[in-house]
Amino acid sequence: MNRRKTGTGKSSVSSQDVGIFSTPTGIKAVQSPARAQILSVLSGTELHFDDIVQLSGKAKSTVSVHLQGLEREGLVNERVDPEDTRKKIFALSSHQIGNLSSGKPTLSDNPHVIDQMMADPDPFRFYRLMFRTIRVSLISEGINIDPVLQNAGLELGKRVYTSLESTDLQSILGSTERFWTKNKLGALEIESTDPLVIRVYDCFECGSLPQLGRPACAFDSGILEAIFSRYFQKQQHVSETACFAMGNDYCRFVISP
């Protein structure tokens, strides 16, 4: 079966997290590892029941029970397959807005970051400090807002693409590089074009964050995903393989279908 894109957002709930989802009827929390797995395989696509069973690795009876519960709670919907009315197609009817960790993380912070920023009256540095303070405060309480930042980046990327649009890869890369520099998002550098790999130095989003031990540039990833999905006219996936928040000297984004 061909997967159909639904554009309802991405699910990144782990078995240790409580996923927070926005549904047509309100906010729902998902803690069950089995439900989290089903939502994950449905992320950005539509699937038949048997496909969900295969991709989730769960028993048919388990998937059936959880799909019924997810439908009742407005997280998933179903429709009849027009090519085979005996089968149903399932899709997300919600999107993830964050998750809560089971415990508060231990952050390896730089105590001089705030002093360095406050010593410079540049408004840009103040807003960077404000963004950092809000995000670190949430992280320290076990609240991960990466899905919100990802969706915000996607929306911004869709809007700015019209001013970057080009039929030539080198031109769109040049326009994206200038956009990053002009808006002080960092210094963007093209590592390769096949595969398409982008590095960002002095990253606005994560350059001042403490060591998290994981990638932290969900907003930037969303912007890049939107820009290059529009350019290639095919959905792209952005994987961040290096990040300041992981102890690297730059952020590295691999962009692929």
C-alpha atoms as an extended CHARMM CRD file, in Angstrom:
* protein
*
       257  EXT
         1         1  MET       CA              0.0000000000        0.0000000000        0.0000000000  PROA      1               0.0000000000
         2         2  ASN       CA              1.2000000000        3.5270000000       -0.7440000000  PROA      2               0.0000000000
         3         3  ARG       CA              1.3570000000        5.7300000000        2.3370000000  PROA      3               0.0000000000
         4         4  ARG       CA             -0.7050000000        8.8920000000        2.1650000000  PROA      4               0.0000000000
         5         5  LYS       CA              0.5820000000       12.0360000000        3.8430000000  PROA      5               0.0000000000
         6         6  THR       CA             -1.8710000000       13.5690000000        6.2550000000  PROA      6               0.0000000000
         7         7  GLY       CA              0.0330000000       16.6040000000        7.5360000000  PROA      7               0.0000000000
         8         8  THR       CA             -1.2110000000       16.1230000000       11.0930000000  PROA      8               0.0000000000
         9         9  GLY       CA              2.1750000000       16.3980000000       12.7610000000  PROA      9               0.0000000000
        10        10  LYS       CA              4.7780000000       14.0860000000       14.2070000000  PROA      10              0.0000000000
        11        11  SER       CA              4.7240000000       11.7980000000       17.1930000000  PROA      11              0.0000000000
        12        12  SER       CA              7.8800000000       11.2560000000       19.1870000000  PROA      12              0.0000000000
        13        13  VAL       CA              6.6200000000        9.6930000000       22.4000000000  PROA      13              0.0000000000
        14        14  SER       CA              8.9230000000        7.2230000000       24.1140000000  PROA      14              0.0000000000
        15        15  SER       CA              7.9050000000        4.6270000000       26.6680000000  PROA      15              0.0000000000
        16        16  GLN       CA              9.4110000000        6.8460000000       29.3980000000  PROA      16              0.0000000000
        17        17  ASP       CA              7.4060000000        9.9560000000       28.4300000000  PROA      17              0.0000000000
        18        18  VAL       CA              3.8410000000       11.1420000000       28.6600000000  PROA      18              0.0000000000
        19        19  GLY       CA              2.9140000000       12.4980000000       25.2360000000  PROA      19              0.0000000000
        20        20  ILE       CA              0.7160000000       15.5980000000       25.1550000000  PROA      20              0.0000000000
        21        21  PHE       CA             -1.5420000000       15.7740000000       22.0890000000  PROA      21              0.0000000000
        22        22  SER       CA             -3.9210000000       18.4080000000       20.7660000000  PROA      22              0.0000000000
        23        23  THR       CA             -7.1900000000       16.9260000000       19.4860000000  PROA      23              0.0000000000
        24        24  PRO       CA            -10.4150000000       18.4740000000       18.1440000000  PROA      24              0.0000000000
        25        25  THR       CA            -11.9540000000       18.0350000000       21.6000000000  PROA      25              0.0000000000
        26        26  GLY       CA             -9.0250000000       19.2150000000       23.7170000000  PROA      26              0.0000000000
        27        27  ILE       CA             -5.6610000000       18.1480000000       25.1160000000  PROA      27              0.0000000000
        28        28  LYS       CA             -5.0040000000       14.4360000000       25.6750000000  PROA      28              0.0000000000
        29        29  ALA       CA             -2.1480000000       12.6960000000       27.4800000000  PROA      29              0.0000000000
        30        30  VAL       CA             -0.7180000000        9.4030000000       26.2000000000  PROA      30              0.0000000000
        31        31  GLN       CA              1.4410000000        7.3180000000       28.5290000000  PROA      31              0.0000000000
        32        32  SER       CA              0.8650000000        3.7810000000       27.2440000000  PROA      32              0.0000000000
        33        33  PRO       CA              3.9630000000        2.5120000000       25.3510000000  PROA      33              0.0000000000
        34        34  ALA       CA              1.7130000000        0.5230000000       22.9860000000  PROA      34              0.0000000000
        35        35  ARG       CA             -0.4000000000        3.5720000000       22.1430000000  PROA      35              0.0000000000
        36        36  ALA       CA              2.7330000000        5.6750000000       21.7400000000  PROA      36              0.0000000000
        37        37  GLN       CA              4.0850000000        3.1450000000       19.2500000000  PROA      37              0.0000000000
        38        38  ILE       CA              0.8690000000        3.1580000000       17.2180000000  PROA      38              0.0000000000
        39        39  LEU       CA              0.8340000000        6.9640000000       17.1070000000  PROA      39              0.0000000000
        40        40  SER       CA              4.4770000000        6.9330000000       16.0580000000  PROA      40              0.0000000000
        41        41  VAL       CA              3.9420000000        4.6470000000       13.0510000000  PROA      41              0.0000000000
        42        42  LEU       CA              0.9380000000        6.7390000000       11.9760000000  PROA      42              0.0000000000
        43        43  SER       CA              2.9870000000        9.9510000000       12.0880000000  PROA      43              0.0000000000
        44        44  GLY       CA              2.5830000000       11.8020000000        8.7890000000  PROA      44              0.0000000000
        45        45  THR       CA              0.8990000000        8.9270000000        6.9990000000  PROA      45              0.0000000000
        46        46  GLU       CA             -2.2330000000        6.7540000000        6.6460000000  PROA      46              0.0000000000
        47        47  LEU       CA             -2.0700000000        2.9950000000        7.1060000000  PROA      47              0.0000000000
        48        48  HSD       CA             -4.1910000000       -0.1220000000        6.9080000000  PROA      48              0.0000000000
        49        49  PHE       CA             -4.7020000000       -2.1140000000       10.0810000000  PROA      49              0.0000000000
        50        50  ASP       CA             -2.2900000000       -4.8600000000        8.9840000000  PROA      50              0.0000000000
        51        51  ASP       CA              0.3890000000       -2.2640000000        8.2230000000  PROA      51              0.0000000000
        52        52  ILE       CA              0.0690000000       -0.8410000000       11.7400000000  PROA      52              0.0000000000
        53        53  VAL       CA              0.4210000000       -4.3410000000       13.2040000000  PROA      53              0.0000000000
        54        54  GLN       CA              3.5360000000       -5.0150000000       11.1570000000  PROA      54              0.0000000000
        55        55  LEU       CA              5.2380000000       -1.6690000000       11.8110000000  PROA      55              0.0000000000
        56        56  SER       CA              4.3870000000       -1.4900000000       15.5070000000  PROA      56              0.0000000000
        57        57  GLY       CA              5.4020000000       -5.0640000000       16.2430000000  PROA      57              0.0000000000
        58        58  LYS       CA              2.2890000000       -5.5320000000       18.3700000000  PROA      58              0.0000000000
        59        59  ALA       CA             -0.2650000000       -8.3420000000       18.2920000000  PROA      59              0.0000000000
        60        60  LYS       CA             -3.4190000000       -7.7930000000       16.2300000000  PROA      60              0.0000000000
        61        61  SER       CA             -5.6080000000       -7.9500000000       19.3230000000  PROA      61              0.0000000000
        62        62  THR       CA             -3.4330000000       -5.3340000000       21.0860000000  PROA      62              0.0000000000
        63        63  VAL       CA             -3.4950000000       -2.9710000000       18.1090000000  PROA      63              0.0000000000
        64        64  SER       CA             -7.2540000000       -3.3970000000       17.7120000000  PROA      64              0.0000000000
        65        65  VAL       CA             -7.9870000000       -2.5380000000       21.3380000000  PROA      65              0.0000000000
        66        66  HSD       CA             -5.6950000000        0.4890000000       21.3820000000  PROA      66              0.0000000000
        67        67  LEU       CA             -6.9550000000        1.8350000000       18.0520000000  PROA      67              0.0000000000
        68        68  GLN       CA            -10.4960000000        1.7550000000       19.4170000000  PROA      68              0.0000000000
        69        69  GLY       CA             -9.3740000000        3.6850000000       22.4860000000  PROA      69              0.0000000000
        70        70  LEU       CA             -7.3950000000        6.1990000000       20.4290000000  PROA      70              0.0000000000
        71        71  GLU       CA            -10.4290000000        6.7740000000       18.2090000000  PROA      71              0.0000000000
        72        72  ARG       CA            -12.7050000000        7.3710000000       21.1980000000  PROA      72              0.0000000000
        73        73  GLU       CA            -10.2680000000        9.9560000000       22.5330000000  PROA      73              0.0000000000
        74        74  GLY       CA            -10.0150000000       11.7740000000       19.1980000000  PROA      74              0.0000000000
        75        75  LEU       CA             -6.3710000000       10.9210000000       18.5490000000  PROA      75              0.0000000000
        76        76  VAL       CA             -6.9810000000        8.6860000000       15.5270000000  PROA      76              0.0000000000
        77        77  ASN       CA             -9.6800000000        8.4360000000       12.8880000000  PROA      77              0.0000000000
        78        78  GLU       CA            -10.5860000000        5.8240000000       10.2870000000  PROA      78              0.0000000000
        79        79  ARG       CA            -12.1670000000        5.6660000000        6.8510000000  PROA      79              0.0000000000
        80        80  VAL       CA            -13.0770000000        2.9440000000        4.3880000000  PROA      80              0.0000000000
        81        81  ASP       CA            -10.4390000000        2.1950000000        1.7600000000  PROA      81              0.0000000000
        82        82  PRO       CA            -12.0330000000        3.2650000000       -1.5640000000  PROA      82              0.0000000000
        83        83  GLU       CA            -10.0040000000        0.5790000000       -3.3550000000  PROA      83              0.0000000000
        84        84  ASP       CA            -11.1770000000       -2.2020000000       -1.0470000000  PROA      84              0.0000000000
        85        85  THR       CA            -14.2710000000       -1.4900000000        1.0700000000  PROA      85              0.0000000000
        86        86  ARG       CA            -13.4840000000       -4.4910000000        3.3050000000  PROA      86              0.0000000000
        87        87  LYS       CA            -10.5010000000       -2.6060000000        4.7130000000  PROA      87              0.0000000000
        88        88  LYS       CA            -10.1140000000        0.5230000000        6.8090000000  PROA      88              0.0000000000
        89        89  ILE       CA             -7.4410000000        3.1920000000        6.6690000000  PROA      89              0.0000000000
        90        90  PHE       CA             -6.2830000000        4.8410000000        9.8900000000  PROA      90              0.0000000000
        91        91  ALA       CA             -4.6940000000        8.2780000000       10.3340000000  PROA      91              0.0000000000
        92        92  LEU       CA             -3.8920000000       10.7540000000       13.0960000000  PROA      92              0.0000000000
        93        93  SER       CA             -6.5770000000       13.3020000000       13.9040000000  PROA      93              0.0000000000
        94        94  SER       CA             -4.2880000000       15.0370000000       16.4000000000  PROA      94              0.0000000000
        95        95  HSD       CA             -0.7950000000       16.4320000000       16.6570000000  PROA      95              0.0000000000
        96        96  GLN       CA              1.7730000000       16.2410000000       19.3920000000  PROA      96              0.0000000000
        97        97  ILE       CA              2.5030000000       19.4870000000       21.2130000000  PROA      97              0.0000000000
        98        98  GLY       CA              5.0270000000       18.1570000000       23.7140000000  PROA      98              0.0000000000
        99        99  ASN       CA              5.8210000000       15.5080000000       26.2500000000  PROA      99              0.0000000000
       100       100  LEU       CA              6.5810000000       15.1840000000       29.9360000000  PROA      100             0.0000000000
       101       101  SER       CA              9.5800000000       13.1670000000       31.0670000000  PROA      101             0.0000000000
       102       102  SER       CA              9.1610000000       10.7030000000       33.9040000000  PROA      102             0.0000000000
       103       103  GLY       CA             11.9550000000       12.4550000000       35.8320000000  PROA      103             0.0000000000
       104       104  LYS       CA             13.6840000000       15.8090000000       35.8090000000  PROA      104             0.0000000000
       105       105  PRO       CA             16.8200000000       15.7620000000       33.6460000000  PROA      105             0.0000000000
       106       106  THR       CA             20.2740000000       16.6610000000       34.9250000000  PROA      106             0.0000000000
       107       107  LEU       CA             21.5920000000       19.5930000000       32.9190000000  PROA      107             0.0000000000
       108       108  SER       CA             25.2750000000       20.3330000000       32.4200000000  PROA      108             0.0000000000
       109       109  ASP       CA             25.1830000000       24.1400000000       32.2430000000  PROA      109             0.0000000000
       110       110  ASN       CA             27.7340000000       26.9020000000       31.6930000000  PROA      110             0.0000000000
       111       111  PRO       CA             27.3850000000       29.3270000000       34.6520000000  PROA      111             0.0000000000
       112       112  HSD       CA             28.9490000000       32.1920000000       32.6680000000  PROA      112             0.0000000000
       113       113  VAL       CA             26.4700000000       32.1930000000       29.7560000000  PROA      113             0.0000000000
       114       114  ILE       CA             24.0060000000       34.6220000000       31.3430000000  PROA      114             0.0000000000
       115       115  ASP       CA             26.7790000000       36.9720000000       32.5630000000  PROA      115             0.0000000000
       116       116  GLN       CA             28.2590000000       37.0740000000       29.0640000000  PROA      116             0.0000000000
       117       117  MET       CA             24.8950000000       37.8940000000       27.4830000000  PROA      117             0.0000000000
       118       118  MET       CA             23.9200000000       40.5140000000       30.0540000000  PROA      118             0.0000000000
       119       119  ALA       CA             27.2400000000       42.3060000000       29.5530000000  PROA      119             0.0000000000
       120       120  ASP       CA             26.2150000000       43.1260000000       25.9710000000  PROA      120             0.0000000000
       121       121  PRO       CA             23.1660000000       45.4530000000       25.6040000000  PROA      121             0.0000000000
       122       122  ASP       CA             22.4060000000       44.1310000000       22.0930000000  PROA      122             0.0000000000
       123       123  PRO       CA             18.5950000000       43.4750000000       21.9260000000  PROA      123             0.0000000000
       124       124  PHE       CA             19.2860000000       40.3420000000       19.9030000000  PROA      124             0.0000000000
       125       125  ARG       CA             21.3000000000       38.9070000000       22.8080000000  PROA      125             0.0000000000
       126       126  PHE       CA             18.4780000000       39.7570000000       25.2110000000  PROA      126             0.0000000000
       127       127  TYR       CA             15.8830000000       37.8620000000       23.1600000000  PROA      127             0.0000000000
       128       128  ARG       CA             18.2920000000       34.9700000000       22.8200000000  PROA      128             0.0000000000
       129       129  LEU       CA             18.6570000000       34.9610000000       26.6110000000  PROA      129             0.0000000000
       130       130  MET       CA             14.8790000000       35.1240000000       27.0450000000  PROA      130             0.0000000000
       131       131  PHE       CA             14.3310000000       32.2210000000       24.6330000000  PROA      131             0.0000000000
       132       132  ARG       CA             17.0550000000       30.2240000000       26.3920000000  PROA      132             0.0000000000
       133       133  THR       CA             15.6710000000       30.9250000000       29.8780000000  PROA      133             0.0000000000
       134       134  ILE       CA             12.1360000000       29.8400000000       28.9690000000  PROA      134             0.0000000000
       135       135  ARG       CA             13.3090000000       26.6730000000       27.2390000000  PROA      135             0.0000000000
       136       136  VAL       CA             15.7800000000       25.6520000000       29.9550000000  PROA      136             0.0000000000
       137       137  SER       CA             13.1380000000       26.2630000000       32.6340000000  PROA      137             0.0000000000
       138       138  LEU       CA             10.7430000000       23.9210000000       30.8270000000  PROA      138             0.0000000000
       139       139  ILE       CA             13.4400000000       21.2860000000       30.2440000000  PROA      139             0.0000000000
       140       140  SER       CA             14.4710000000       21.3980000000       33.9050000000  PROA      140             0.0000000000
       141       141  GLU       CA             10.8720000000       20.5500000000       34.8210000000  PROA      141             0.0000000000
       142       142  GLY       CA             10.8600000000       17.6080000000       32.4070000000  PROA      142             0.0000000000
       143       143  ILE       CA              8.7800000000       19.3910000000       29.7480000000  PROA      143             0.0000000000
       144       144  ASN       CA              9.8820000000       18.9060000000       26.1420000000  PROA      144             0.0000000000
       145       145  ILE       CA              8.3430000000       21.3590000000       23.6560000000  PROA      145             0.0000000000
       146       146  ASP       CA             10.2680000000       20.1210000000       20.6020000000  PROA      146             0.0000000000
       147       147  PRO       CA              7.0520000000       19.1310000000       18.7440000000  PROA      147             0.0000000000
       148       148  VAL       CA              5.7270000000       22.7000000000       19.1520000000  PROA      148             0.0000000000
       149       149  LEU       CA              9.0210000000       24.1720000000       17.9310000000  PROA      149             0.0000000000
       150       150  GLN       CA              9.0580000000       21.7210000000       15.0000000000  PROA      150             0.0000000000
       151       151  ASN       CA              5.5560000000       22.7280000000       13.9130000000  PROA      151             0.0000000000
       152       152  ALA       CA              6.3930000000       26.4320000000       14.3240000000  PROA      152             0.0000000000
       153       153  GLY       CA              9.4650000000       25.9330000000       12.1340000000  PROA      153             0.0000000000
       154       154  LEU       CA              7.3790000000       24.1670000000        9.5010000000  PROA      154             0.0000000000
       155       155  GLU       CA              4.9030000000       27.0540000000        9.3710000000  PROA      155             0.0000000000
       156       156  LEU       CA              7.6750000000       29.6460000000        9.1280000000  PROA      156             0.0000000000
       157       157  GLY       CA              9.4910000000       27.6350000000        6.4490000000  PROA      157             0.0000000000
       158       158  LYS       CA              6.3420000000       27.4600000000        4.3260000000  PROA      158             0.0000000000
       159       159  ARG       CA              5.9000000000       31.2260000000        4.5690000000  PROA      159             0.0000000000
       160       160  VAL       CA              9.4870000000       32.2040000000        3.7680000000  PROA      160             0.0000000000
       161       161  TYR       CA              9.8370000000       29.7340000000        0.8840000000  PROA      161             0.0000000000
       162       162  THR       CA              8.0440000000       32.1040000000       -1.4790000000  PROA      162             0.0000000000
       163       163  SER       CA             10.9090000000       34.6030000000       -1.0770000000  PROA      163             0.0000000000
       164       164  LEU       CA             13.5550000000       31.8870000000       -1.4960000000  PROA      164             0.0000000000
       165       165  GLU       CA             11.9220000000       29.9220000000       -4.3160000000  PROA      165             0.0000000000
       166       166  SER       CA             14.1930000000       28.7910000000       -7.1370000000  PROA      166             0.0000000000
       167       167  THR       CA             14.3960000000       26.0090000000       -9.7180000000  PROA      167             0.0000000000
       168       168  ASP       CA             18.1330000000       25.5690000000       -9.1130000000  PROA      168             0.0000000000
       169       169  LEU       CA             19.5170000000       23.7590000000       -6.0550000000  PROA      169             0.0000000000
       170       170  GLN       CA             22.5630000000       26.0190000000       -5.6940000000  PROA      170             0.0000000000
       171       171  SER       CA             20.3170000000       29.0880000000       -5.8190000000  PROA      171             0.0000000000
       172       172  ILE       CA             17.9220000000       27.8290000000       -3.1490000000  PROA      172             0.0000000000
       173       173  LEU       CA             20.8800000000       26.8440000000       -0.9590000000  PROA      173             0.0000000000
       174       174  GLY       CA             22.3750000000       30.3120000000       -1.4040000000  PROA      174             0.0000000000
       175       175  SER       CA             19.0510000000       31.9670000000       -0.5610000000  PROA      175             0.0000000000
       176       176  THR       CA             18.6600000000       29.7800000000        2.5280000000  PROA      176             0.0000000000
       177       177  GLU       CA             22.1980000000       30.6190000000        3.6480000000  PROA      177             0.0000000000
       178       178  ARG       CA             21.5140000000       34.3560000000        3.3050000000  PROA      178             0.0000000000
       179       179  PHE       CA             18.1890000000       33.9810000000        5.1610000000  PROA      179             0.0000000000
       180       180  TRP       CA             19.9930000000       32.2770000000        8.0690000000  PROA      180             0.0000000000
       181       181  THR       CA             22.6510000000       35.0030000000        8.2240000000  PROA      181             0.0000000000
       182       182  LYS       CA             20.2690000000       37.9590000000        7.8310000000  PROA      182             0.0000000000
       183       183  ASN       CA             18.0330000000       36.7360000000       10.6590000000  PROA      183             0.0000000000
       184       184  LYS       CA             20.9930000000       35.8010000000       12.8990000000  PROA      184             0.0000000000
       185       185  LEU       CA             19.9900000000       32.1480000000       13.0650000000  PROA      185             0.0000000000
       186       186  GLY       CA             23.6440000000       31.1900000000       12.6410000000  PROA      186             0.0000000000
       187       187  ALA       CA             26.2560000000       30.7150000000        9.9330000000  PROA      187             0.0000000000
       188       188  LEU       CA             24.9490000000       28.1210000000        7.4800000000  PROA      188             0.0000000000
       189       189  GLU       CA             27.3880000000       26.0330000000        5.4530000000  PROA      189             0.0000000000
       190       190  ILE       CA             26.7190000000       23.3530000000        2.8330000000  PROA      190             0.0000000000
       191       191  GLU       CA             28.6620000000       20.1780000000        3.6720000000  PROA      191             0.0000000000
       192       192  SER       CA             27.4180000000       18.2090000000        0.6570000000  PROA      192             0.0000000000
       193       193  THR       CA             24.5770000000       18.1180000000       -1.8520000000  PROA      193             0.0000000000
       194       194  ASP       CA             24.3600000000       14.3410000000       -2.3580000000  PROA      194             0.0000000000
       195       195  PRO       CA             23.1850000000       13.6150000000        0.2260000000  PROA      195             0.0000000000
       196       196  LEU       CA             22.1110000000       17.1220000000        1.1650000000  PROA      196             0.0000000000
       197       197  VAL       CA             23.8830000000       17.9660000000        4.4340000000  PROA      197             0.0000000000
       198       198  ILE       CA             23.8840000000       21.3920000000        6.0800000000  PROA      198             0.0000000000
       199       199  ARG       CA             25.9890000000       22.6350000000        8.9730000000  PROA      199             0.0000000000
       200       200  VAL       CA             25.1000000000       25.6150000000       11.1770000000  PROA      200             0.0000000000
       201       201  TYR       CA             27.6800000000       27.3800000000       13.3260000000  PROA      201             0.0000000000
       202       202  ASP       CA             26.7790000000       29.7880000000       16.1650000000  PROA      202             0.0000000000
       203       203  CYS       CA             23.2460000000       28.3700000000       16.1830000000  PROA      203             0.0000000000
       204       204  PHE       CA             20.6500000000       30.7260000000       17.6630000000  PROA      204             0.0000000000
       205       205  GLU       CA             18.3610000000       27.9160000000       18.7750000000  PROA      205             0.0000000000
       206       206  CYS       CA             20.7950000000       25.8040000000       20.7600000000  PROA      206             0.0000000000
       207       207  GLY       CA             24.1230000000       27.6790000000       20.9300000000  PROA      207             0.0000000000
       208       208  SER       CA             23.5020000000       28.8690000000       24.4930000000  PROA      208             0.0000000000
       209       209  LEU       CA             21.6870000000       25.8030000000       25.8060000000  PROA      209             0.0000000000
       210       210  PRO       CA             23.2630000000       23.5320000000       28.4370000000  PROA      210             0.0000000000
       211       211  GLN       CA             24.4390000000       20.0540000000       27.4660000000  PROA      211             0.0000000000
       212       212  LEU       CA             21.2800000000       17.9950000000       26.9310000000  PROA      212             0.0000000000
       213       213  GLY       CA             22.8180000000       14.8800000000       25.4030000000  PROA      213             0.0000000000
       214       214  ARG       CA             20.3810000000       15.0520000000       22.4730000000  PROA      214             0.0000000000
       215       215  PRO       CA             19.7130000000       17.2370000000       19.4120000000  PROA      215             0.0000000000
       216       216  ALA       CA             17.8550000000       20.4290000000       20.3050000000  PROA      216             0.0000000000
       217       217  CYS       CA             17.1860000000       22.2370000000       17.0090000000  PROA      217             0.0000000000
       218       218  ALA       CA             13.5750000000       21.2660000000       16.3540000000  PROA      218             0.0000000000
       219       219  PHE       CA             12.6740000000       24.7840000000       15.1200000000  PROA      219             0.0000000000
       220       220  ASP       CA             15.5390000000       24.8870000000       12.6120000000  PROA      220             0.0000000000
       221       221  SER       CA             14.7360000000       21.3220000000       11.4990000000  PROA      221             0.0000000000
       222       222  GLY       CA             11.1510000000       22.3690000000       10.8130000000  PROA      222             0.0000000000
       223       223  ILE       CA             12.2300000000       25.3600000000        8.7060000000  PROA      223             0.0000000000
       224       224  LEU       CA             14.6120000000       23.2380000000        6.6370000000  PROA      224             0.0000000000
       225       225  GLU       CA             12.0270000000       20.4840000000        6.2010000000  PROA      225             0.0000000000
       226       226  ALA       CA              9.4410000000       22.9320000000        4.8840000000  PROA      226             0.0000000000
       227       227  ILE       CA             11.8560000000       24.7200000000        2.5290000000  PROA      227             0.0000000000
       228       228  PHE       CA             13.2920000000       21.6090000000        0.9260000000  PROA      228             0.0000000000
       229       229  SER       CA             10.0140000000       19.6800000000        0.8340000000  PROA      229             0.0000000000
       230       230  ARG       CA              8.6400000000       22.5600000000       -1.2230000000  PROA      230             0.0000000000
       231       231  TYR       CA             11.7580000000       22.7680000000       -3.3750000000  PROA      231             0.0000000000
       232       232  PHE       CA             11.9450000000       19.0340000000       -4.1840000000  PROA      232             0.0000000000
       233       233  GLN       CA              8.1290000000       18.8090000000       -4.3460000000  PROA      233             0.0000000000
       234       234  LYS       CA              8.4160000000       15.7170000000       -2.1860000000  PROA      234             0.0000000000
       235       235  GLN       CA              8.2560000000       15.3020000000        1.5740000000  PROA      235             0.0000000000
       236       236  GLN       CA             11.7280000000       15.5010000000        3.1110000000  PROA      236             0.0000000000
       237       237  HSD       CA             12.9580000000       14.2880000000        6.4810000000  PROA      237             0.0000000000
       238       238  VAL       CA             15.5180000000       16.2870000000        8.4600000000  PROA      238             0.0000000000
       239       239  SER       CA             17.7560000000       14.3800000000       10.8550000000  PROA      239             0.0000000000
       240       240  GLU       CA             20.0200000000       16.3620000000       13.1970000000  PROA      240             0.0000000000
       241       241  THR       CA             23.1820000000       14.2900000000       13.6770000000  PROA      241             0.0000000000
       242       242  ALA       CA             25.3160000000       16.8650000000       15.5400000000  PROA      242             0.0000000000
       243       243  CYS       CA             24.3380000000       19.7060000000       17.8600000000  PROA      243             0.0000000000
       244       244  PHE       CA             25.8480000000       22.1960000000       20.3070000000  PROA      244             0.0000000000
       245       245  ALA       CA             23.5460000000       20.6870000000       22.9390000000  PROA      245             0.0000000000
       246       246  MET       CA             25.3190000000       17.3550000000       22.3530000000  PROA      246             0.0000000000
       247       247  GLY       CA             28.7780000000       18.8840000000       22.7860000000  PROA      247             0.0000000000
       248       248  ASN       CA             29.5370000000       19.3940000000       19.0790000000  PROA      248             0.0000000000
       249       249  ASP       CA             31.0210000000       22.5640000000       17.5760000000  PROA      249             0.0000000000
       250       250  TYR       CA             28.2050000000       22.9130000000       15.0490000000  PROA      250             0.0000000000
       251       251  CYS       CA             24.7290000000       21.5970000000       14.2360000000  PROA      251             0.0000000000
       252       252  ARG       CA             24.4790000000       19.1570000000       11.3230000000  PROA      252             0.0000000000
       253       253  PHE       CA             21.2820000000       18.4760000000        9.4130000000  PROA      253             0.0000000000
       254       254  VAL       CA             20.8880000000       15.5820000000        6.9630000000  PROA      254             0.0000000000
       255       255  ILE       CA             17.9980000000       16.1650000000        4.5520000000  PROA      255             0.0000000000
       256       256  SER       CA             16.5590000000       13.1900000000        2.6880000000  PROA      256             0.0000000000
       257       257  PRO       CA             13.2290000000       11.9640000000        1.2500000000  PROA      257             0.0000000000
